[in-house]
Amino acid sequence: MVKEKSNSELYGISAGLGLLIFYLVVVSIFQGISFAFMNLRSLWYLLFPLAIGFGIQIGLFVSIKHTAQLNGMVAGTGTISGGSMIACCSHFLLQMIPIAGASGIAIFLTKYQAWLLVVGILSNVVGITLMVRHKNKMKGGSCHNE
């Protein structure tokens, strides 16, 4: 049990840090490392909760018995978290493509960047809530057939 707990914590911390590193790498590729850190500093109040929530989801996922329903839910909410982070970064990529439609998408993503991150954070909250409920059901013995 202790090993399972430490593994889940390690996976959770690694996932959260991995998401932040992913963000920094993507932004650095298109805008440079100094801009990436400046942007991280300006959006920390959204990026850190997103990464922490993602890490908590992965840690919970590792710590509980897996079912098809749980796997699908983690895939869904995890994809939303990752997608929010990509949407946050993608306007940098789109600004480099000289296509009129892509520049319009870039303007849209820049304008709604914070809202896209909030959607990711809310999906983390939903995912964490569902996993905690599942874990509590397992502790109560009502999920013995799963």
N, C-alpha and C positions, 0 to 999 in steps of 0.2 A: 504494500500500500504506500509506503514512504517513497519507494522508487517511482511508482506511478505518479505520485504527486510532483516529485521533482522533475520527472520527464515532462509532465504537462506544463509546469511553470517554465521550463527551458524552451519548450516549443512555443509557448505563448510570447515570451520575451523575444525569441528569435523572429517570430512572425511580425511582431510590431516593429522591431528594429529593421527587419527586412523591407517592410513597406515604406519606412522613412528613407532607407537607402535607395530603394527603387525610385522614389520621388526625386531625390537629389541627383541620381544618375541621369534620369530622363531630362530633367531641367538643365543639368550641366552640359549634356551633349548638345543641346540646342541654344543655350544662352550663356554658358560658362559657369564655372563653379562658384565664383563670387556672387553672381546673380542668384544662383540656386540657394545659397545660404541666406542672402538678403530676403528672398521670397519666402523661405522657410521661417525666417524671423518675423515677417509681416503677417503670415498666415498660421503662426504656431497655435493659436487658440482653436483652429479647426483641424489642422494636420495632426497634432498630438492626440487629441481625443479620437480621431479616426484610427490612428495607428494603435493606440491603447485598446480601443474597442475590438479591433481586428485581432490583436494579440490575445485578449481575453477569450474571444470566440474560439480561437485555435487551441488555447490551453484547455478550455472546457471540453472541446471536441475530443482532444487526446485523453482526457481524464474519465470520460464516460463510455458506457457500452454503446456501440454504434448500431443504428438501425437504418434501413433504407430511407425512412422519413427524415431522420436526423441528418444523414449524409446529404440529402437533397436540400434541406434547409440551410446547412452550413455552406454548401456550394452556392446557393442563391444569395445569401447575405454576404458571404465572402466575395462573391463576384461583384456585388454592388459596391462594397468597400474599395476593392481594387479598381473598379470602373470609375468610381468617384475620383480616386487619385489620378487615374489616367486622364479623365476629363479635365481635371485641374491642370494637368501638365500639357495636354494635347494642343492647346491654343498656341503654344510656342512652336510646335511642329508645323501647324497649319499656316502660321505666319510666314514660314519659309517657302511655302508652295505658292507659286505665282498664278493661282487660278482664282478667279473672282468668287466662285462659290465657296471655295475653301477659306478665303479671307472673311466671308460673311459668317461662316461657322466659327472661325477664330474670334470674331467680335462677339458672337453670341456666348461662346464659352468663357471669354474674359468677363463679360458682363454678369453672367450667372455662376461664376466660379464658386463663390461662397455658398450659394444655394445647392450646388452639386455636392459640395463637401458635407453640407448639413444633411442631405439625403443619405449619404454614406454613413454618417454618424447615427442617424435614426435607424438605418438598417442594422447597424451593429447593436443598438439597444434592443431591437426586436429579436435578433438572433441570440443575444445573451439571455434575454428573458425566456425564450423558448427552451434553450439548453438548460438553464437553471431549473425550470419546471420539469423537464425530462429527467434531470439528475435527481431531483427531489422525489419524483415518482419511483425511480429505481431504488432509492433508499427505503422508501415505504413498502417495497415488495410488490407493487402493482404492475411492474413491467417485467416480471420474471419470465415471460414467454418471448420477449423481444430479443 
